Amino acid sequence: MPLLSICLALILGITAALAQATAEAPAAATPAATVAGAESVPTAVPADAPAAQAAAPQPETPPAEAPGPEATQPEAPQAEAPADPAQPTAAELRVAGWQTCTRELPDVSPERAIAACTWLLDQNREPPSNAAVALYNRGNERRRIGQHEAALRDFTAALAVTPNDPATLLNRAIVRRALGDRANALVDLNAALRAAPGNPNILANRCITRRRMGEGDAALADCDTAVSRAEPGNAFPHVARAGLALRRGSDGQAAADLTEALKRDPQADKALRLRAVLRTRRGNAAGAQADIAAALALSPRVEAEIVEIFGAGLVN
């Protein structure tokens, strides 16, 4: 068996065991989705993440809304030569650990990614900047499966190292809003916008947060600006504005935004689920059920996420 295969088998076995031992129970019907939707940022990779001996397929990720945390060049871990040359070295285990934590390997479950990030952190061999990346990735995976309080702790710990990182501030704002702490979510979003002015997904999230806080006019201004700045493949600003339009009964505006969102990203799970709401209102039960099935196939937590983002009552 090639050495890299042995290495990956060992680290994946370690992470599977850690997932059983340390991962918190996920919310009903869950991932990581992560990525949930493009309302958050994709997995971050440290600048010095070691390259694999054979290139692993790259996972698809949503459009980047804000730059991820950067890492400095760490010193290579020093390990004694193994007695069995077929056994992976500490450096090779680290390669596999980072590939799993950052989802560079195919078909990595949220629980396995969380366990791999935990394993890397438990080694206490990474410099603070790399540890912040592992914390960010673990927090993002936990957020995606509904473990919001654990995600909040990870993002807060990462921000102790990289206090002005807009990606981490954005994700902490998302979990704070999900936990009902909208005031501090708004604080984080304002800080993220100071670090990344004009970022469309941060603006879209501030739009939603302001709407949940009763700041209707400011919310709409943020959504309009987010839509005007959205990159071609970024559906989330349109999803955000559509959700708010459905909330106030502006179904025509919602229809236009959902059509544009799904044109930009046909697999935008939240756009599909919101279109199901619109189709139900318009009497298209079959179309609504098709959209619900498609959205759930993409993200089992999509309905819980809609509630976390837009509040209760929009979906059943």
C-alpha positions in Angstrom: 0.0 0.0 0.0 1.5 3.4 -0.9 2.8 5.4 2.0 0.3 8.3 1.5 -2.6 5.8 1.5 -1.4 4.4 4.8 -1.1 7.9 6.2 -4.5 8.9 5.1 -6.1 5.7 6.4 -4.5 6.3 9.8 -5.5 9.9 10.1 -9.0 9.2 9.0 -9.2 6.4 11.5 -8.0 8.8 14.2 -10.4 11.5 13.2 -13.3 9.0 13.0 -12.5 8.0 16.6 -12.2 11.6 17.7 -15.5 12.4 16.1 -17.2 9.7 18.2 -15.4 10.8 21.3 -15.4 14.5 21.1 -17.9 15.9 18.5 -21.0 17.3 20.0 -24.4 15.9 19.0 -25.5 17.6 15.7 -28.8 19.2 15.4 -31.6 17.1 13.8 -31.2 16.4 10.2 -27.8 17.8 9.5 -23.4 19.1 7.8 -21.3 21.3 7.4 -22.1 22.4 4.9 -21.2 24.4 5.2 -21.6 25.1 3.5 -24.6 26.0 4.2 -25.1 28.8 1.8 -22.9 31.5 0.4 -24.0 33.6 3.4 -20.8 32.5 5.0 -17.2 32.0 3.9 -15.7 28.8 2.7 -13.1 26.7 4.5 -9.7 28.5 5.0 -6.4 26.9 4.3 -3.2 28.0 6.1 -0.6 29.5 3.9 1.9 26.7 4.8 -0.5 23.8 4.6 1.7 20.9 3.5 1.1 19.6 0.0 0.0 16.0 -0.6 2.2 13.6 -2.5 -0.7 13.1 -4.8 -3.1 16.0 -5.5 -6.5 15.5 -3.9 -9.7 16.7 -5.7 -10.7 20.2 -4.7 -14.2 20.5 -3.2 -16.6 22.9 -4.7 -17.0 26.0 -2.5 -19.4 29.0 -2.6 -18.1 32.3 -3.8 -15.7 33.8 -1.2 -17.4 36.6 0.7 -14.4 37.7 2.7 -10.8 36.6 2.8 -10.0 33.8 5.2 -7.5 34.0 8.0 -3.9 33.8 6.8 -1.2 31.7 8.4 2.5 32.1 8.8 5.1 29.6 7.8 5.5 27.1 10.6 8.5 25.1 11.4 8.3 21.5 10.1 7.6 19.2 13.0 10.6 17.1 14.0 9.8 13.5 14.5 12.0 10.5 15.2 12.4 8.0 12.4 9.7 5.3 12.8 10.8 1.8 13.5 8.7 0.6 10.6 9.5 2.6 7.4 5.9 1.8 6.2 4.4 3.8 9.0 3.7 7.5 8.3 5.9 10.2 9.9 4.5 13.0 12.0 4.9 15.3 9.0 2.8 13.0 6.8 0.1 12.7 9.5 0.0 16.5 9.6 -0.5 16.6 5.8 -3.5 14.3 6.1 -4.8 16.2 9.1 -4.8 19.5 7.3 -6.3 17.9 4.2 -9.2 16.6 6.3 -9.6 19.7 8.4 -9.7 21.9 5.3 -11.8 19.5 3.2 -9.2 19.1 0.5 -10.0 15.3 0.6 -13.2 14.2 -1.1 -16.3 13.2 0.8 -15.2 14.5 4.2 -18.1 14.6 6.6 -18.5 17.5 8.9 -17.8 15.3 12.0 -14.6 14.0 10.4 -13.5 17.5 9.5 -14.2 18.7 13.1 -12.3 15.8 14.5 -9.3 16.4 12.2 -9.2 20.1 13.2 -9.4 19.0 16.9 -6.5 16.6 16.4 -4.3 19.3 14.9 -5.1 21.6 17.7 -4.4 18.9 20.3 -0.9 18.3 18.9 0.1 21.8 20.1 2.6 22.0 17.2 1.0 24.7 15.1 1.9 28.4 15.4 -0.9 30.7 16.6 -1.8 31.8 13.1 -2.3 28.2 11.9 -4.2 27.3 15.1 -6.6 30.2 14.3 -7.2 28.6 10.9 -8.0 25.3 12.5 -10.3 27.0 14.9 -12.0 28.9 12.1 -12.5 25.7 10.0 -13.8 23.8 13.0 -16.2 26.6 13.9 -17.5 26.8 10.4 -18.2 23.0 10.3 -19.9 23.3 13.7 -22.0 26.2 12.4 -23.1 24.2 9.4 -24.4 21.4 11.5 -26.2 23.6 14.0 -23.6 23.4 16.8 -23.8 27.2 17.3 -22.5 27.6 20.8 -19.5 25.4 20.1 -18.9 27.4 16.9 -19.1 30.6 18.8 -16.4 29.5 21.1 -14.2 28.5 18.2 -14.7 31.8 16.3 -14.0 33.8 19.5 -10.8 31.9 20.1 -9.7 32.4 16.5 -10.4 36.1 16.8 -8.2 36.3 19.8 -5.3 35.6 17.4 -6.7 37.4 14.3 -9.0 40.1 15.7 -9.8 41.9 12.5 -10.3 38.9 10.2 -13.6 39.6 8.2 -14.4 36.0 7.5 -14.2 35.0 11.2 -16.2 38.1 12.2 -18.9 37.3 9.6 -19.2 33.7 10.7 -19.4 34.7 14.4 -22.1 37.2 13.5 -24.1 34.4 11.8 -23.9 32.2 14.9 -24.7 35.0 17.2 -27.8 35.9 15.2 -28.8 32.2 15.2 -28.5 32.2 19.0 -30.7 35.3 19.2 -27.8 37.8 20.0 -28.6 40.2 17.2 -27.0 43.2 18.9 -23.6 41.6 19.1 -24.1 40.1 15.6 -24.5 43.6 14.3 -21.3 44.7 16.2 -19.4 41.9 14.4 -20.8 42.7 11.0 -19.9 46.4 11.4 -16.4 45.3 12.3 -16.2 42.9 9.4 -17.3 45.7 7.0 -14.5 48.0 8.4 -12.1 45.2 7.5 -13.7 44.4 4.1 -15.6 47.5 3.0 -18.4 46.8 0.5 -18.3 43.0 0.8 -21.7 41.9 -0.6 -22.3 38.9 1.7 -21.4 40.9 4.9 -23.8 43.6 3.7 -26.5 41.0 3.0 -26.1 39.5 6.5 -26.2 43.0 8.0 -29.4 43.6 5.9 -31.0 40.5 7.5 -29.8 41.4 11.0 -31.1 44.9 10.8 -34.4 43.7 9.5 -34.6 41.3 12.5 -33.9 44.3 14.7 -36.7 46.4 13.2 -34.4 48.7 11.1 -36.4 48.2 7.9 -35.1 51.1 5.8 -31.4 50.5 6.8 -31.9 46.8 6.1 -33.3 47.4 2.6 -30.4 49.8 1.8 -27.9 47.2 2.8 -29.6 44.5 0.7 -29.8 46.8 -2.4 -26.1 47.6 -2.0 -25.2 43.9 -1.6 -27.1 43.0 -4.7 -25.4 45.7 -6.7 -22.0 44.4 -5.6 -22.6 40.7 -5.8 -20.1 38.7 -8.0 -21.7 36.8 -11.0 -21.8 33.4 -9.1 -22.9 34.8 -5.8 -26.6 34.2 -5.1 -26.9 35.0 -1.5 -27.5 38.8 -1.7 -30.5 38.1 -3.9 -31.6 35.3 -1.5 -31.4 37.7 1.4 -33.5 40.4 -0.4 -36.0 37.8 -1.5 -36.5 36.5 2.1 -37.2 40.0 3.3 -39.6 40.6 0.4 -41.5 37.4 1.2 -41.7 38.6 4.8 -43.4 41.9 3.9 -45.6 40.3 1.2 -43.8 41.7 -1.9 -44.0 38.5 -3.8 -43.2 40.1 -7.2 -39.9 41.4 -5.8 -39.2 38.0 -4.2 -39.9 36.2 -7.5 -37.4 38.4 -9.4 -34.7 37.9 -6.8 -35.2 34.2 -6.5 -35.1 33.8 -10.3 -31.8 35.7 -10.4 -30.4 33.8 -7.4 -31.1 30.4 -9.1 -29.7 31.7 -12.4 -26.4 32.5 -10.5 -26.4 29.3 -8.6 -28.9 26.5 -9.6 -28.0 24.7 -6.4 -28.7 27.5 -4.0 -30.6 25.5 -1.3 -32.1 28.5 0.4 -33.3 30.0 -2.9 -35.0 26.7 -3.7 -36.7 26.6 -0.3 -37.9 30.2 -0.5 -39.2 29.6 -4.0 -41.3 26.8 -2.5 -42.8 29.4 -0.2 -43.6 31.6 -3.1 -45.0 28.7 -5.2 -47.2 27.6 -2.3 -48.7 31.1 -2.0 -49.4 31.0 -5.8 -51.1 27.6 -5.6 -48.4 25.6 -7.3 -48.2 22.8 -4.8 -46.4 20.4 -7.1 -43.7 22.9 -7.9 -43.4 23.8 -4.2 -42.9 20.1 -3.2 -40.3 19.7 -5.9 -38.3 22.7 -4.6 -38.5 21.5 -1.0 -37.2 18.0 -2.0 -34.4 19.6 -4.0 -33.4 21.9 -1.2 -33.4 19.2 1.4 -31.3 17.0 -0.8 -28.7 19.7 -1.0 -28.8 20.6 2.7 -30.9 18.6 5.3 -30.8 21.6 7.6 -32.1 24.1 5.1 -35.4 24.7 6.9 -33.7 25.2 10.2 -31.3 27.6 8.5 -34.2 29.6 7.0 -35.6 30.0 10.4 -32.2 31.0 11.9 -31.7 33.6 9.1 -35.2 35.0 8.5 -37.1 34.0 11.7 -40.0 31.7 12.4 -43.1 31.6 10.3 -41.7 31.8 6.8 -41.4 28.1 6.4 -43.4 25.4 8.3 
